[in-house]
């Protein structure tokens, strides 16, 4: 009887482990596809899902989302750099300053009150929604803007701004740096995007290492999610090219605002 009982327990544990793995793969695949469609990193979607759907505390959700983001950002940076090479001095200026700032701020974030961090994340989502709406209106003006000469001395400041976002929230480095590079520094979209990737790719690795060192990462959930996301992000990007951009931006902005308010008013993690 005892052998049969142990066998049944092991079988049930195996089934639960398989179900957990499949669920994580499915979530990662959905996030990768959704992120590809809207052109937004999976973290901005993954963090609210982990907080509201899995009851995670905000720092753990951010650390787990970084497992999904880091490999995608590194691959994306490498591929983009192959098509649009950047001067190594510019890459070093923005990447090093961003990585150092990420490391410092991430140590603070992992020790913050989860509820305070959750509110900050929600405010960031609302501000991102506002920026998406403004970008949709100003897109034609930005496309016709002439590119100015790249000022290497200003790039560390941009890196620090993006690094603060990556360290504090685990996301948003490129979203913060993009407007600074294209608006304040007058760079074309290709240059701004390449430098933004040079900022967020190494910063995501630094942020992940810092959150992991503080035991703020659920690897059992994050690794399958990362695998699922890698498999579907290309399909999402392909679909995005077939859909009208302005309605997509408006829809995603509305989703961000609704999710932000849900984060603030929704159920709190059980300690």
Residue, then its C-alpha position, 0 to 999 in steps of 0.5 A: x500500500x505504501x509503495x502504491x501511495x508513494x507512486x501516486x504522489x509522485x505521479x501527481x507531482x509530475x503532472x503538476x510540474x508538467x502543468x506548471x511548465x506548460x502554463x509558463x510556456x503558454x504565458x511566455x508565448x502570449x507575452x512574446x506575441x503581444x509584445x511583438x504586435x505592439x512593439x513593446x517589451x514583454x516586461x510591461x505586460x508581464x509584470x502586471x500579469x505576475x502581480x495580479x494573476x499570480x499574487x507576486x510582490x512587485x519586486x519579484x514580479x519585476x525580477x521574474x519579468x527580466x528573465x523573459x526580457x534579457x535574452x530577447x533584448x540581447x538578441x534584438x540588440x545584436x541583430x539591430x547592430x548588424x543592420x545599423x552599426x553604431x560607433x563603439x564610443x557611442x555604445x560604450x558611453x550610453x551602455x556603461x552609464x546605464x549599466x552602472x546606474x541600473x546596478x545602483x538603483x536596482x539595489x534600492x528597488x529590491x529593498x523598497x516597500x512592494x506597495x510603494x514600488x507597485x504604485x510607482x510602476x502604475x504611474x509609469x504605465x499611465x505616463x507611457x500611455x500618454x506618450x503613446x498617444x502623443x507619439x501617434x499625433x506627432x509621428x509625421x513631424x518626427x519622421x521629417x526631422x533632420x538629424x543633428x550631430x551626435x553629442x557623445x558627452x550627453x549620452x551618459x546622461x541619457x544612459x543614467x535616465x534609462x538606467x534609473x528606469x531599468x533599475x527601479x522598475x526592471x523596464x522602460x530604459x528604452x522608452x525613457x531614452x528614445x524621446x531624449x535621443x530623438x527629441x532632445x538630441x535630434x537623432x533619427x529613429x534608426x539611431x535612437x532605436x539602436x542606442x536605446x537597445x545598446x542601453x537596455x540590453x546590458x542593463x537588463x542583464x545587470x538588473x536581472x543579476x541584481x534582482x536574482x542576488x536579492x532573491x527577487x526572481x522566480x526562475x521556475x516560472x521565468x525560464x519557461x516564459x522566456x523560452x515561450x516568448x522567444x518562439x512567438x515574438x517574430x510572429x507578433x512583429x510580422x502581424x504588426x506590419x499588417x495592422x493599422x498603427x494608430x488604432x493599435x497605439x490607442x488600444x494599447x494605451x487604453x489597456x495600459x491605463x486600465x491595468x495601471x488602475x487595476x494594479x493600484x486598486x486590485x488584490x494585494x499579495x498575501x504575506 
